[in-house]
Amino acid sequence: MAGTLLDLAERMESLAAALPEASVSPGNAAALAMLRNLVSVTPVDTSKALSNWQIGLGRPFMFDLPAYAVGFRGSTERQSADQAVKTAEYLLSFRKPGQTIYLSNNAPYIRKLNDGSSRQAAAGFIERAVVIGQKTAANVRLLTQTGSGRFKPRKYRGEPAT
């Protein structure tokens, strides 16, 4: 696309204006990928540990929560997992550029579960989720170019664009 220096300046201004909002996407994508993975692999009996995967914006979430849907022997796993993801998506929709995301779990026995105390999940499932988050963030495309050559933030819709 040929153009003048004025056209280039306008495109650069458009790019600069779109970057702050777009910079939120990699962190949000990584946090959601980690959380989705964690709620799918966290060992479940009553759904308490799974329900405690929480997003904090600017500070860690500090409370031990009850299960979203109390059950026994994993009977409410899907309901609790779905609610944990919906809550995280909702909170991340308020994230501002530069705001730190904290992903935490305050269930008192989460470390034991991560150390392999349950046959439902291998030890180190939290560390594996961090790797998933890193790979997800690396694959997020920040901007999309319009037909007029201007840039706008690419809307994150659950899975990162590659």
N, C-alpha and C positions, 0 to 999 in steps of 0.2 A: 504494500500500500504506500504509494508515493504521497508526499505532502510537504508542507512548508515547515519551517522551524516553529511557526506559530501553532500549527497542528500538533507538532511534537510536544510543545510546551503545554497545550491543553490536555493531551493524553497523559503527560507526566503529572499534572495537577489532579486529574481524575484518579490516577493510580494512588497518589499520596493521600487523597481524601478517602479512598476506599480501604486503605490498609488498616487503620485502627480497628474498625469493625471486623474485618476479615481475620485479624490476628487472634480473635477469640476462638475460631474454629478448631485449630489443632488441639488445644487444651481440652475443649469440650468433647471432641471426638475421642481423644485418648481416655478421658475420665469415663465416658459412657462405655467405651469398649472394655475397659477394665472392670467396671461395675457389672456389665452384662455377663462377662466371663465369670466373675466372682459369684454372682447369684446363681449361675448355672452349675458351678462346681463345689460350692460350699456344702459340706455334709448337712443333711436336714433330718431332724426329728420333729421338733415343735415349730420350726420356721423362725425361731428367735435369732440365731446367728445370721441367717440369710437376710432377715429384715433389718439387721443392724448395719448393713453396708449403706453408708450415708455420705452425701456430698456436703461439704462446707465451703462457702465462698468467703475468702479473706481470713477465715479462722476455721480450725477443725470443729467438727460436730462432737460435742462432749458428753452426750447422754447415751445410756444403755436403754434401748427401746424394747418394748414387748413385740411379739410377732405381729405382723400386719394381719395375718389370718392364723389364729392359733390352731394347731393340729397335733396329730400324733403319728409317728412313723412316716413322716413326709406327706401326710394326706393333704396339706395345704401349701405345698411347695410352689406350685404354679401361681396361685393367687398372691402369695407373698412376694415372689420374684417379680411378677408383673407390677405390683405396687411399688416395689423398690426402684424399678427402672423408671416408672412414670414420675415418681417423686424426684429422682435425679434429673430427668429431662426438664421438669418444671423449674427446679432451682437453677439449672444451668442456663435457662432462658433469660435469667436476670444478670448473668455475668457480664462485667464490664472489662474492657481492654486492660490488661496488666493485673487483673485480680487473680490471686492465687486460688487454685482449687485444692481442697483437701478431700481425700477419699479415706474414710476411716470406718472401723468397726469396733464398737465398745462392748460387745458381748464379752463377759469375763473369761470365757474359755476359747476365744478365737485363736489364740496362740497355740493352744494344745491341738486344736483341729488342724492348724497349718503345719504343726510338727508331725502330723500323721496319726493322731489318736483315733481316728475313725477309719473304718475300712471303705467308706464311701469316696474318699479322695486321697490321692497320694500326698505326701508331705511336700510343702513348697508351692502350694497352689496360688498363694498370694504373689510370690516372686514371679511365677509364670504370667500372672495377670499384668504385672508391671511391664514385662517384655512385650506383651500384646499391645499395651497402651503406647509404648515407644514406637512400635512398628506402625500403629494406626496413625499417630501424629505425623510421622514422617511421610505418610502417603496422602495427606489432606491437601487438596488444591485450594488455595486461598481466594483466588479471584477468577472471575469470568469476564471475557471481553464482549461488549455489546456490538451490534452491527455497525454502530457509529465510531467504533474504536475506543470508546470509553470503557473504564473498568468499574466493576461493582463486586461487592463481596459475594462469594458463592455461598448459597444457603446450605447449611449442613442439615441433612435429613436422615440421620441415623447411621449411615455407613459412609465413610469417606470416599470421595471421588479419587480415582487413581489415574 
